[in-house]
Amino acid sequence: MTKELTERQKLLLTLIVHEHSRTALPVASNALVRQYSLPMSSATVRNEMTALTEMGYLRQPHTSAGRVPTEEGYRYLVSHLLNPTTLPATTRNTISHQFYQSPQGLDQWLPLAASVLASHSQAASIVTAPHSERATFKHLELIATRATQVLMVMVLVGGEIRQAFLSLDTPVSQEALSQVAARFNDLCRSATLETLDKLPVPSDSLDQQVLRAIRDQLSQVGKLVTGEVYLDGLTNVLAEPEFAEMDMARSALRVLEERPLLNDLISRTIMTEKVGGVQVLIGGEGTWEELRDCSVILTRYGVPDLLTGTLGVLGPMRISYGRTISTIRFVAGLLTDLVSQTMVD
């Protein structure tokens, strides 16, 4: 149960979080009074800091040191004290200009989004390519390669492309393959895995093989949690004093770099949110031991119920939550608009 704070305690907790975020050092009462010209004595601040410590929002690293926020302190800040902020117009214009001046296409926008997030948050960023929540067939091409091998290229609604090689019993001409593809483009228009299973089984063996391959691809897409992953700013995390020990940094970054860990994190957190919703994980939330010294901020972008991706950052617990959340929301909004435009085109 959250312990209610007085207005003065809320102010002091906010200032302590801000100072610790800025300096990475414990915050002393006299320094707080001096830095912010507080209308109270150092003794009063010390008493309030003691109360905040007893409530679990601050801790004292050393006997003679100042205080630093605990995980609960950061959670209270994010849940109760963090006012929605808007990025300055100059920052918004700069970021927008970067996107609209870049070559058109998700393969250009997604690494740019990761770079922008890393730069503005001074943390490690993650962006996953938009992924079909419900794979829907759009178009098929069959391309003869060599001997009996055929490349199947399937485009899904939303633009995701899937490729697979088919090994035929006998060689088939490109003209015949194009005719087969044309038949399936008519037969499977806007088909999902469920509607595909209701189609009659073709009598021709090649058609049967192609239908099985289409079904396999739609099934695989349905099991995926994320599309391609783009990372940036890993050196930002390594440069933070909290991660001076390389083992701590490697442990945290494993979550971003190892796909099973990342899929677990995304599927159990932000995938339960609506597009545009933000989730803040502090200290691993007792679930991810690798993140015990970190905060992760995630959101979703894209077209709800059709094509969505994830973006966010990983940094130390003293990350600047207000500015970082605002940046993540703004970049997510840009990507949502760009994905929507791509689908219309």
C-alpha positions in Angstrom: 0.0 0.0 0.0 1.4 3.4 -1.0 2.2 5.7 2.0 0.6 9.1 1.6 3.1 12.0 1.7 2.7 15.6 2.8 3.2 18.3 0.2 6.6 19.1 1.6 7.7 15.5 1.4 6.5 15.3 -2.2 8.5 18.4 -3.0 11.6 17.1 -1.3 11.3 13.6 -2.9 11.0 15.2 -6.4 14.0 17.4 -5.8 16.1 14.5 -4.5 15.3 12.4 -7.5 16.2 15.4 -9.8 19.5 16.0 -8.1 20.5 12.3 -8.0 19.5 12.0 -11.6 21.8 15.0 -12.4 24.8 14.0 -10.3 24.6 10.3 -9.7 25.6 11.1 -6.1 23.8 10.9 -2.7 21.9 14.1 -1.9 22.6 15.9 1.3 20.1 18.2 3.1 22.3 21.3 3.2 23.1 20.9 -0.5 19.4 20.6 -1.3 18.6 23.8 0.7 21.4 25.7 -1.0 20.8 24.5 -4.5 17.0 25.2 -4.5 16.9 28.1 -2.0 14.4 26.2 0.1 12.4 28.2 2.7 13.3 25.7 5.4 16.3 24.8 7.5 18.7 21.9 6.8 17.5 20.3 10.0 13.9 20.3 8.8 15.0 18.8 5.5 17.0 16.1 7.3 14.0 15.2 9.4 11.8 14.9 6.4 14.5 12.8 4.6 14.6 10.5 7.7 10.8 10.1 7.5 11.0 9.4 3.7 13.7 6.8 4.5 11.6 5.1 7.1 8.7 5.0 4.6 11.0 3.2 2.1 11.3 6.0 -0.5 14.9 6.9 0.3 18.0 5.1 1.4 21.3 6.1 3.0 24.2 4.4 1.2 26.7 5.3 3.9 26.4 6.4 7.5 27.6 10.0 6.8 26.3 10.3 3.3 23.2 11.9 1.9 20.2 10.0 0.6 19.3 8.4 -2.8 15.9 7.3 -4.0 14.9 3.7 -3.7 12.9 1.7 -6.3 9.8 2.7 -4.4 10.8 6.3 -4.4 11.1 6.3 -8.2 7.8 4.4 -8.5 6.0 7.0 -6.4 7.5 9.8 -8.5 6.4 8.2 -11.8 2.9 7.3 -10.4 2.0 10.4 -8.4 4.4 13.3 -9.0 5.3 13.2 -12.7 3.3 15.8 -14.6 2.8 15.3 -18.4 5.4 17.4 -20.2 5.6 18.4 -23.8 8.9 18.5 -25.6 10.1 22.0 -26.6 8.9 23.1 -30.0 12.5 23.3 -31.2 13.2 19.7 -30.2 10.0 18.5 -31.8 10.8 20.3 -35.0 14.3 18.9 -35.1 13.2 15.3 -34.6 10.4 15.7 -37.2 12.8 17.2 -39.7 15.1 14.2 -39.3 12.4 11.8 -40.1 10.8 13.7 -43.0 14.2 14.4 -44.6 15.4 10.7 -44.4 14.8 8.3 -47.3 11.3 7.0 -47.3 10.7 3.5 -45.8 10.7 1.6 -42.5 14.2 0.3 -43.1 15.4 3.9 -42.8 12.9 5.2 -40.2 13.4 2.5 -37.6 17.2 2.8 -37.1 16.7 6.6 -37.1 14.1 6.3 -34.4 16.6 4.2 -32.3 19.3 6.8 -32.9 17.0 9.7 -31.9 15.8 8.0 -28.7 19.4 7.1 -27.7 20.6 10.6 -28.3 17.8 12.4 -26.5 17.6 10.0 -23.5 21.3 9.3 -23.1 20.2 5.6 -22.6 20.1 2.5 -24.7 17.2 2.5 -27.1 15.2 -0.3 -28.7 12.8 -0.2 -31.6 11.1 -3.3 -33.1 9.8 -3.3 -36.6 6.0 -3.2 -36.9 4.6 -6.7 -36.8 1.3 -8.0 -38.0 -0.8 -8.9 -35.0 -3.1 -11.0 -37.2 -1.2 -12.1 -40.3 -3.3 -11.4 -43.4 -2.4 -12.4 -47.0 -2.0 -9.7 -49.6 0.2 -10.8 -52.5 2.3 -13.8 -53.6 5.2 -14.2 -56.1 6.8 -17.5 -57.2 10.2 -17.1 -58.7 12.2 -19.9 -60.4 15.7 -20.0 -59.1 17.6 -23.1 -60.2 16.6 -26.7 -61.1 13.6 -27.6 -58.9 14.0 -24.8 -56.3 11.5 -21.9 -56.2 11.5 -18.7 -54.1 8.1 -17.8 -52.6 7.8 -14.2 -51.7 4.6 -13.4 -49.8 3.5 -9.9 -48.8 1.2 -9.4 -45.9 -1.3 -6.6 -45.3 0.7 -3.9 -43.7 3.8 -4.5 -45.9 5.6 -7.3 -44.0 7.4 -9.6 -46.4 8.0 -13.3 -45.9 10.2 -15.5 -48.0 10.6 -19.3 -48.2 12.2 -21.7 -50.7 10.1 -24.6 -52.1 11.7 -27.8 -53.4 9.6 -29.2 -56.3 9.7 -32.8 -57.6 10.2 -31.6 -61.1 11.3 -28.3 -62.7 8.4 -25.8 -63.5 8.7 -22.9 -65.9 8.5 -19.3 -64.7 5.3 -18.9 -66.8 3.6 -21.7 -65.0 4.8 -20.5 -61.6 3.4 -17.0 -62.4 0.0 -18.6 -63.3 0.0 -20.5 -60.0 0.8 -17.3 -58.1 -2.0 -15.4 -59.9 -4.5 -18.1 -58.9 -3.5 -17.9 -55.2 -3.6 -14.1 -55.3 -7.3 -14.4 -56.3 -8.0 -17.3 -54.0 -6.3 -16.0 -50.9 -7.1 -12.3 -51.1 -7.2 -10.9 -47.5 -7.1 -14.5 -46.1 -6.0 -15.1 -42.5 -4.8 -18.4 -41.1 -8.4 -19.2 -40.0 -10.0 -18.5 -43.4 -7.1 -20.3 -45.2 -7.9 -23.5 -43.4 -11.5 -23.4 -44.8 -10.3 -23.4 -48.4 -10.8 -26.6 -50.4 -7.6 -28.7 -50.8 -6.3 -28.2 -54.4 -6.0 -31.4 -56.5 -2.8 -30.3 -58.2 0.3 -31.3 -56.1 2.1 -28.0 -56.8 -0.9 -26.0 -55.6 -1.0 -28.2 -52.5 2.6 -27.4 -51.8 2.2 -23.7 -52.3 -0.9 -23.6 -50.1 1.0 -25.5 -47.3 3.8 -23.0 -47.6 1.4 -20.0 -47.3 -0.2 -21.6 -44.3 3.2 -22.2 -42.7 4.3 -18.6 -43.2 1.0 -17.2 -41.7 1.3 -19.6 -38.8 4.9 -18.5 -38.1 4.0 -14.8 -38.2 1.2 -15.4 -35.7 3.7 -16.9 -33.2 6.1 -14.0 -33.4 6.1 -11.3 -30.7 8.3 -8.8 -32.5 9.7 -8.0 -35.9 13.3 -7.0 -36.6 15.0 -5.3 -33.6 17.1 -2.1 -33.9 19.3 -1.1 -31.0 21.3 2.1 -30.3 23.1 3.8 -27.5 24.5 0.8 -25.7 27.6 2.8 -24.9 25.5 5.3 -23.1 24.6 2.6 -20.5 28.2 1.4 -20.3 29.3 5.0 -19.5 27.0 5.4 -16.5 28.7 5.1 -13.1 26.1 2.5 -11.9 27.4 0.1 -14.5 31.1 0.6 -13.8 31.3 -3.1 -13.2 31.1 -4.7 -16.7 29.2 -7.7 -15.4 26.3 -5.5 -14.3 26.2 -3.7 -17.7 26.3 -6.9 -19.6 23.5 -8.4 -17.5 21.3 -5.5 -18.3 22.1 -5.3 -22.0 21.4 -9.0 -22.4 17.7 -8.3 -22.1 17.9 -6.2 -25.3 20.4 -8.3 -27.2 18.9 -11.8 -26.6 15.7 -12.3 -28.5 14.0 -14.7 -26.1 14.6 -12.4 -23.1 13.3 -9.4 -25.1 10.2 -11.2 -26.3 9.4 -12.2 -22.8 9.8 -8.6 -21.6 7.6 -7.2 -24.4 4.9 -9.9 -24.3 4.5 -9.6 -20.5 4.5 -5.8 -20.3 3.8 -3.4 -23.2 1.8 -5.9 -25.4 -1.0 -5.6 -22.8 -1.2 -1.8 -23.4 -3.0 0.0 -26.1 -1.0 1.7 -28.9 0.4 4.9 -27.3 0.3 3.6 -23.8 3.5 3.8 -21.8 4.9 1.3 -19.3 7.7 2.1 -16.8 9.6 -0.9 -15.3 11.8 0.0 -12.3 14.4 -2.4 -11.0 13.1 -5.3 -12.9 9.8 -5.2 -10.9 10.9 -8.4 -9.1 10.6 -10.4 -12.3 13.7 -9.7 -14.4 16.8 -10.0 -12.2 19.0 -8.7 -15.1 17.2 -5.3 -14.8 17.5 -4.9 -11.0 19.7 -1.7 -11.4 17.8 -0.3 -14.4 14.6 1.3 -15.6 12.9 0.4 -18.8 10.3 2.7 -20.5 8.3 1.1 -23.4 5.5 2.1 -25.6 3.7 0.7 -28.7 3.2 2.4 -32.1 1.4 1.6 -35.3 -2.1 0.7 -36.4 -4.1 -1.0 -33.6 -5.2 -4.6 -34.3 -3.2 -4.7 -37.5 0.4 -3.6 -37.5 2.3 -2.5 -34.3 5.8 -2.3 -33.0 7.5 -1.4 -29.7 10.0 1.3 -28.9 11.6 2.4 -25.7 14.8 2.9 -23.7 16.8 1.1 -21.0 18.9 3.2 -18.6 19.8 3.6 -14.9 17.0 4.1 -12.4 17.9 7.8 -12.1 17.0 8.3 -15.8 15.1 11.6 -16.5 11.6 10.1 -16.6 9.7 13.2 -17.6 11.9 14.1 -20.6 12.4 10.5 -21.7 8.7 9.6 -21.6 7.9 12.7 -23.6 10.5 11.9 -26.2 9.3 8.3 -26.5 5.7 9.4 -26.9 6.6 11.9 -29.6 8.8 9.5 -31.6 6.1 6.8 -31.3 3.5 9.3 -32.7 5.8 10.0 -35.6 6.3 6.3 -36.4 2.5 5.7 -36.1 1.8 8.4 -38.7 4.5 7.0 -41.0 3.3 3.4 -40.7 -0.2 4.6 -41.4 0.9 6.5 -44.5 2.8 3.5 -45.7 -0.2 1.2 -45.4 -2.4 3.8 -47.3 0.2 4.0 -50.1 
